[in-house]
Amino acid sequence: MKAGIVIKTNGKVESFVVRDYTDMQRAVDGNIEVVYRGKNFDVWGNESARILELPINAGIAVLVSETNTNGLTLRTLLDNPIHGDVLLMGFNDEGESTTCPPDVIELAKDLSLWKPPSMTFVTIDEDGNMEMDKI
């Protein structure tokens, strides 16, 4: 069993358990292919994502632009976007998928484009003092 990270097109970043190839397919909702190989991680995507006109995944573009060492800019990545949800996994010396490296997991979660809904109540007393309560 391996731990991966799914970056969804809505910006959510979720942990994902991979037992076998079919779990990887389930993560991207279709047949899989490597759409990007980083220094210590692979990005697996749905091989038919463009044909199916799945939404562009801006979250993976941000992560790749932050981690690549070959000069890819965010603009370049958005001009040739990755479509659909993606699965991030590590890899070993033989090229086999392994658990996603901790540094990639942390960065993916930090760069998440989706934030949980919240509400802030602002009250101002008669002296003009403001108090903010976030729930």
Buried (B, 14 or more C-beta within 10 A) or exposed (E): EBBBBBBBBEBBBBEBEBEEEEBBBBBBBBEBEBBBEBEEBBBBBBBBBBEEEBEBBBBBBBBBBEBBEEEBEEEEBBEEBBBBBBBBBBBEEEEEBBBBBEEBBEBBEEBBBEEEEEEEEEEEEEEEEEEEEEE
